[in-house]
Amino acid sequence: MKNSEMEQDILKVLVTEEEIHSRVQELGAELYRRFEGKKPLFLGVLKGSFVFMTDLVRACQLKSDIEFIAVSSYQNATVSSGRVQIIHDLQQDITGRDLIIVEDILDSGHTLAFLKQYFLTKGAASITIVTLLDKPARRAKAIAADLAGFVVPDEFVVGYGLDYCQLYRNVPYIGVLKPEVYSG
Ligand code: PRP
């Protein structure tokens, strides 16, 4: 990984692999405490959550099932358009289910504000929002996570599922992208 083509585009490491692993174990344990005896549905928001989802469900040994929804509001831009599009919808009825929404980042809040309302109209019994990263500096919607892994500054972060133009999702840590990569 060191000195790979991707690595050369990273300005600095914001959260290391070890820090992520340790925090994900804590989040899994906390979810276990909150949902012990229940059967929540882990609902990952694609694409960004795909790495976090796989680690989080294994860190939380509940008898739970998983589901995904794919949305996009950035369309490869660096600022949210505010228009959230469903690209791949739920494949099951969520009426009466306790949902654990799994996100990689809560940024402007457009995505989660939209999804929370959408899942409520679909009949969810409860909604718990878990995000690996929380970037409060750019919040445009009044929405908060129930559990957040790390609060991050207003920098362009990639890795552990987060992309820039669909790249860097497989960087194993959270890194800050060099400005020259996205400014031309
Ligand atoms: C990213 C991320 C969240 C959302 C958060 O998704 O995965 O879903 O943005 O930003 P917000 O709080 O400003 O709405 P994106 O639309 O880039 O699609 P992706 O998950 O496929 O990367």
Residues whose N, C-alpha, C, O or C-beta is under 5 A from the ligand:
A	BS01	PRP	V45 L46 K47 G48 V71 S72 S73 Y74 S80 D104 I105 L106 D107 S108 G109 H110 T111 L112
